[in-house]
Structure formats: structure tokens, C-alpha cells
Amino acid sequence: MKKIIALAEHRQGEMRDITWEILSKGRQLAEGMGAEVEVALLGKGVKNLAEALKPKANRVLLVEDDRLEAFNSETYQKVLTQLITERKPALTLIGHTAMGMDIAPSLAVQLKMPLATDCIGVDVAGESFALTRQLYAGKVNAAVSFLKGGPYMITLRTGAFPVSEKEPFPGEIVSIPSPLTDEGLARRFLQYVEAAVGEVDITQADILVSVGRGIKEADNIPLVKELAELLGGALSCSRPVVDKKWLPKDRQVGTSGKTVKPKVYIAIGISGAFQHIAGMKGAGTVIAINKDPKAPIFGVAQYGVVADLFKFVPVLKEKVKELKKK
Amino acid sequence: MNIIVCIKRVPETADADVSIDKSGKDIEKSGLVFDLNEWDTYAIEEAILLKEKTGGTVTVISMGGEESNESLRKCLAMGADNAVRLTDPAFEGSDAFATAKVLSEAIRSIPYDLVLAGVQAEDDGYGQVGVTLAEILGVPHASLVNRLEVQDKKMKAHRELEGGLEEVVEVDLPAVLTIQTGINEPRYVSIMGIRKVAKKEIKALGASDLNLKAEEVGLSGSHLRLEKIFAPPVGEGAQMLDGKPEEIASKVFDILKDKGGLA
């Protein structure tokens, strides 16, 4: 029977959400292809994770080895190359994450498989797949097809595929011997480094005033900082602001920063790249202020203001001062 | 230490009004400003910082038409020593895999200790070329690097994971690393700086120089083809607040009071 293999992603003993997303999509594709869905779980002492995966796939392929305790592209590639060569799935699904971006391209080369990365849509198209990707940081979408025959590898964007609650599979856990040996590795995992704790915990604020690339330079930061203070909220930002060192990393909202759920989130000069949206879509109410009426942020905001922030924010500050007194 | 940096010239679209061109396969590029891909700016800066510390050379490589010289010159002005442009009509339509293939052939002919590439490009965002390149070259890699340290014959690299977490890995050299934005503060290049390198030779290499067959590159060497582009579907979308700025500000205040508990 045809197979899809999904790669489970976990870190420090916990399953990553992307795993459920790719399994939901994998199951849907498998139904369309008349295929089975299997999930590959690589790790050390991860039987509990295997149990959690069991209802979500026809089979859990469990490879346990002390050398698989933390992700390493080199050990993962050795294990997955053997697993995929033996089981011959028609499709391998991996998350487009820090892990997936590190393993999928090299694994695909070794397996001589066509790879499509960061897909936000995948549909069965005969023996192949029709893909949807985004270009120009989400300004346009693209329909993409494979030029070569399968088997294929596809990486899926985080948060792009909903987790569906379907009838659980009876499931089974199949233990697969690890092919790893004590042979030296050219890449070695050393340690994790936790994020530094900042002066303000932006995840605790009821009101977040968040600023993006539109603020243009460090000298303009006080403009939004004062607004945050007036509102009794905290100041956060999107990635470009941290990259340019205008605010510290602990203020960053998004995939590589923090996930926030304030009552109100005011996005100022933030276009709304998906990495940012992933970190703030849980906000109660989102107000977006941007000069580009087509900015993707307006797609997730409840309220939008199309305006030049340098003109509008001072007016807003004055209005807040005036109305707070009343 | 000899370092090769792979770069790309891309249109800046973050603040631009983007529309779809007549072919339906790309955006309308006339009127857009082109520059060095943002990730690559950090990659070239990192290479120059390493060179300043350890000596050696920085060679910058780009696949593209003559207009790519502009970005290559920017890198030379930043401090790169050599620039190579890979150009051939046969390269047209190359996807990430075919691009990595072309780059790999050029890189094989240059002695190197380290190859740096940006994590991804601002235009097609595959995030795939660097790690694909590593595998084709048969060297180890680390992606999403936001800090690195050279040691003897190896590097220590911090990889940016989700949620502010980092992972530290050690990689034997030669290796390919993909560089994340924010790793450094790319130096400013003045027009004078660009002028100083205006006459510097940029070597151009085609498919035959690289011993690449036509079927290995371009669309025939690619795994993916873009069929069409279209505007992203708009969700429910925001309720747009309009009126005079003062009126809009009052509405925003009301929302803050109502939904945010602003007292």
C-alpha cells in the first residue's frame, strides 16, 4: 500500500505543535491517495511521545538511540535515509521549522527526491501534488508543481494547516533498530541556550503596543514607547526591529520570539509576515496601523487604520491624554 | 580562512505596492528598487568580520544577469576580495535545487574553508539553497546561524530555534552555514565606497566553464516549476476606521477601553 511518512518534531521532551499539523494534513492527503500515514519518531526515551502519536497515524515508526537525544541533522539524515529507502513512501512530510529547514534540503538531495519547501497548500494531483507557496514575504501566492516524478518531499509552513480531530487510528508502534554507530560526526550538538530574561515580560501585558520596520530608525522608538506607557501597556516589536538592535530580543513577538495573547494588540508599522502573525494571532483584539492598505496584517486585524504612523501616532497620543482625563 | 559567500539581488517589496505582471508568473518589477537580499547582507558582513579576525579572503558569488554586478560590487565595497557571477541563458528558470547545483560547481573550483549563504531570499523564500549546496558539496552544514565562533578546523555555531531558544552545534570545516538576520550589524556602504570598486573585475562564468550540461540546470535541472501567481485570498479582513485622524484616534481609544480594559 502507498505510504506517507511524516516526521515528528519534538524538543526537550515535548512534542512540537507542527507535528499535529503535518499529521492532520498527512492524513487528509493519505485519504485522497488511498495511502497509509506513518509517523517517524526519532529520539531517546520517547515512548510517551510514541503513545501520544499512536491515534494519529496508521503506524508509529520509533527509532530510539542515545545519539538521538537532541536533533542533529547528521544523525537524523542517517536514520531517515535508511528508513525512507526501506519503506518507500510516496511522500515525506516535514515541518518548515528550524529543524525541517536544517534537515529536509540535504535529506532530499541524498534521497534524490524533489523537494518543495514552506508550502501553505498541498493537493493531490494525479501521481503528483499541486502546491501553494508564498512569494515576496506573503505579498503574492504562487501555484507550483513538481517537474519530476516522485517520490516527493514537502515541508509545510507552521500554522498553515489546521489540526483536525478525526476518529483515532488503532495505531501501532513499530520499533526500528537504529543504524547509528560510534563513528565520528562532522556536526555535534553541544547544548541549548535559553532566551535571556528581559526587564519586561511582554506575555503578561493586557495591552501591547507593537512596532515594526515602519518605525524606520532607533530614534523613533520613543514615539511608540510613550504610547505604550500612556496606555499602561508594554512595548513589543517584530523581528526587523530586533535585527537592527533598536529593541532587545525579549521584546520580539513571533515564531523565533514570543507568543503573546494580550487583550488588545496594536500593530504599528508591521506588515504582518507569517512569522510575526504566528506569535500574536491569539490576541483578543488586533488594531493595525499601516500606510499600505494591502499589508497582510490587515487580514488578521479586527480594526485597521491606513495612515502614516508618524502622523497618526502623535494624534493618537494626544487623544489618549485628553480622553483619559475625562 | 577562505570564505565564499553566496548572494542574490532581489527587488525590495516590503514597502512597495506589488502587482502581478502580464505573464501571470511574476510581479511587475518595473519601478521596484533592487538591492542585496537582506539575509545575504548579514552573511557578507559575517564573512568580512571573520576575515578581519583570521585573515584569508572573501569571495562573493551570485547567479544572475549583468544587473547582479551591482550587488556584487556592494559586497566588494563592504570588503570582499573577489566577485564571481554565474551567468548563462541555460540557467534561466533554475529553482533552488538547480541554483545550488550551479553554485556547487563554481565553489568546487575555489579553495574554501567556509561557505556562507543567507537563510533565505526575500523573493522566493525557499530557504533551501544553502543546505542543498552543503549536501551536493559533501560537507557538513548548520542553518539559521545567529552567532558563530571560529576554532581550529571547526566552528561553533548558534542556531536560532523557535521561541527564543538557541542550539549550539560544532561543525568541522569546511562547512556551509546559513546566516540569520540580526547576527551582526552590516556596515554601511557609501557611494564613494562603491565607486572605488567600480573598476574591479567581476569574473563571469557560464555553463561550459563549470562543466554543466544544459539538462542539469535551468528549468530542465529543476524540481519545481512556478505555474502562476495570484493575490493571497483576503480573510474577513479588518474593519477599516476612517474619518479625520482625531476621529480615528477617538475610535481607537474606545476600542482600547472596551476590549483592553483601559481605564
Boltz contact constraints between the chains, C-beta under 6 A:
constraints:
  - contact:
      token1: [A, 98]
      token2: [B, 144]
      max_distance: 6.0
  - contact:
      token1: [A, 98]
      token2: [B, 161]
      max_distance: 6.0
  - contact:
      token1: [A, 98]
      token2: [B, 162]
      max_distance: 6.0
  - contact:
      token1: [A, 101]
      token2: [B, 127]
      max_distance: 6.0
  - contact:
      token1: [A, 101]
      token2: [B, 143]
      max_distance: 6.0
  - contact:
      token1: [A, 102]
      token2: [B, 143]
      max_distance: 6.0
  - contact:
      token1: [A, 105]
      token2: [B, 128]
      max_distance: 6.0
  - contact:
      token1: [A, 105]
      token2: [B, 131]
      max_distance: 6.0
  - contact:
      token1: [A, 105]
      token2: [B, 132]
      max_distance: 6.0
  - contact:
      token1: [A, 106]
      token2: [B, 131]
      max_distance: 6.0
  - contact:
      token1: [A, 106]
      token2: [B, 135]
      max_distance: 6.0
  - contact:
      token1: [A, 109]
      token2: [B, 132]
      max_distance: 6.0
  - contact:
      token1: [A, 109]
      token2: [B, 135]
      max_distance: 6.0
  - contact:
      token1: [A, 114]
      token2: [B, 223]
      max_distance: 6.0
  - contact:
      token1: [A, 116]
      token2: [B, 224]
      max_distance: 6.0
  - contact:
      token1: [A, 117]
      token2: [B, 126]
      max_distance: 6.0
  - contact:
      token1: [A, 117]
      token2: [B, 127]
      max_distance: 6.0
  - contact:
      token1: [A, 117]
      token2: [B, 128]
      max_distance: 6.0
  - contact:
      token1: [A, 135]
      token2: [B, 124]
      max_distance: 6.0
  - contact:
      token1: [A, 136]
      token2: [B, 13]
      max_distance: 6.0
  - contact:
      token1: [A, 136]
      token2: [B, 123]
      max_distance: 6.0
  - contact:
      token1: [A, 139]
      token2: [B, 13]
      max_distance: 6.0
  - contact:
      token1: [A, 139]
      token2: [B, 18]
      max_distance: 6.0
  - contact:
      token1: [A, 140]
      token2: [B, 229]
      max_distance: 6.0
  - contact:
      token1: [A, 141]
      token2: [B, 230]
      max_distance: 6.0
  - contact:
      token1: [A, 141]
      token2: [B, 232]
      max_distance: 6.0
  - contact:
      token1: [A, 142]
      token2: [B, 226]
      max_distance: 6.0
  - contact:
      token1: [A, 142]
      token2: [B, 229]
      max_distance: 6.0
  - contact:
      token1: [A, 143]
      token2: [B, 227]
      max_distance: 6.0
  - contact:
      token1: [A, 143]
      token2: [B, 228]
      max_distance: 6.0
  - contact:
      token1: [A, 144]
      token2: [B, 224]
      max_distance: 6.0
  - contact:
      token1: [A, 144]
      token2: [B, 226]
      max_distance: 6.0
  - contact:
      token1: [A, 145]
      token2: [B, 225]
      max_distance: 6.0
  - contact:
      token1: [A, 145]
      token2: [B, 227]
      max_distance: 6.0
  - contact:
      token1: [A, 147]
      token2: [B, 222]
      max_distance: 6.0
  - contact:
      token1: [A, 147]
      token2: [B, 223]
      max_distance: 6.0
  - contact:
      token1: [A, 147]
      token2: [B, 225]
      max_distance: 6.0
  - contact:
      token1: [A, 148]
      token2: [B, 223]
      max_distance: 6.0
  - contact:
      token1: [A, 186]
      token2: [B, 140]
      max_distance: 6.0
  - contact:
      token1: [A, 186]
      token2: [B, 172]
      max_distance: 6.0
  - contact:
      token1: [A, 187]
      token2: [B, 140]
      max_distance: 6.0
  - contact:
      token1: [A, 187]
      token2: [B, 169]
      max_distance: 6.0
  - contact:
      token1: [A, 187]
      token2: [B, 171]
      max_distance: 6.0
  - contact:
      token1: [A, 188]
      token2: [B, 170]
      max_distance: 6.0
  - contact:
      token1: [A, 189]
      token2: [B, 169]
      max_distance: 6.0
  - contact:
      token1: [A, 190]
      token2: [B, 168]
      max_distance: 6.0
  - contact:
      token1: [A, 190]
      token2: [B, 170]
      max_distance: 6.0
  - contact:
      token1: [A, 191]
      token2: [B, 168]
      max_distance: 6.0
  - contact:
      token1: [A, 192]
      token2: [B, 167]
      max_distance: 6.0
  - contact:
      token1: [A, 193]
      token2: [B, 166]
      max_distance: 6.0
  - contact:
      token1: [A, 195]
      token2: [B, 164]
      max_distance: 6.0
  - contact:
      token1: [A, 206]
      token2: [B, 260]
      max_distance: 6.0
  - contact:
      token1: [A, 207]
      token2: [B, 260]
      max_distance: 6.0
  - contact:
      token1: [A, 243]
      token2: [B, 181]
      max_distance: 6.0
  - contact:
      token1: [A, 243]
      token2: [B, 182]
      max_distance: 6.0
  - contact:
      token1: [A, 255]
      token2: [B, 162]
      max_distance: 6.0
  - contact:
      token1: [A, 256]
      token2: [B, 160]
      max_distance: 6.0
  - contact:
      token1: [A, 257]
      token2: [B, 164]
      max_distance: 6.0
  - contact:
      token1: [A, 263]
      token2: [B, 259]
      max_distance: 6.0
  - contact:
      token1: [A, 263]
      token2: [B, 260]
      max_distance: 6.0
  - contact:
      token1: [A, 264]
      token2: [B, 256]
      max_distance: 6.0
  - contact:
      token1: [A, 264]
      token2: [B, 259]
      max_distance: 6.0
  - contact:
      token1: [A, 264]
      token2: [B, 260]
      max_distance: 6.0
  - contact:
      token1: [A, 284]
      token2: [B, 259]
      max_distance: 6.0
  - contact:
      token1: [A, 285]
      token2: [B, 259]
      max_distance: 6.0
  - contact:
      token1: [A, 298]
      token2: [B, 238]
      max_distance: 6.0
  - contact:
      token1: [A, 299]
      token2: [B, 234]
      max_distance: 6.0
  - contact:
      token1: [A, 299]
      token2: [B, 235]
      max_distance: 6.0
  - contact:
      token1: [A, 299]
      token2: [B, 237]
      max_distance: 6.0
  - contact:
      token1: [A, 301]
      token2: [B, 238]
      max_distance: 6.0
  - contact:
      token1: [A, 302]
      token2: [B, 238]
      max_distance: 6.0
  - contact:
      token1: [A, 303]
      token2: [B, 238]
      max_distance: 6.0
  - contact:
      token1: [A, 303]
      token2: [B, 239]
      max_distance: 6.0
  - contact:
      token1: [A, 303]
      token2: [B, 241]
      max_distance: 6.0
  - contact:
      token1: [A, 303]
      token2: [B, 255]
      max_distance: 6.0
  - contact:
      token1: [A, 304]
      token2: [B, 238]
      max_distance: 6.0
  - contact:
      token1: [A, 304]
      token2: [B, 240]
      max_distance: 6.0
  - contact:
      token1: [A, 305]
      token2: [B, 241]
      max_distance: 6.0
  - contact:
      token1: [A, 305]
      token2: [B, 248]
      max_distance: 6.0
  - contact:
      token1: [A, 312]
      token2: [B, 245]
      max_distance: 6.0
  - contact:
      token1: [A, 315]
      token2: [B, 245]
      max_distance: 6.0
  - contact:
      token1: [A, 315]
      token2: [B, 249]
      max_distance: 6.0
  - contact:
      token1: [A, 316]
      token2: [B, 249]
      max_distance: 6.0
  - contact:
      token1: [A, 316]
      token2: [B, 252]
      max_distance: 6.0
  - contact:
      token1: [A, 319]
      token2: [B, 249]
      max_distance: 6.0
  - contact:
      token1: [A, 319]
      token2: [B, 250]
      max_distance: 6.0
  - contact:
      token1: [A, 319]
      token2: [B, 253]
      max_distance: 6.0
  - contact:
      token1: [A, 320]
      token2: [B, 253]
      max_distance: 6.0
  - contact:
      token1: [A, 323]
      token2: [B, 253]
      max_distance: 6.0
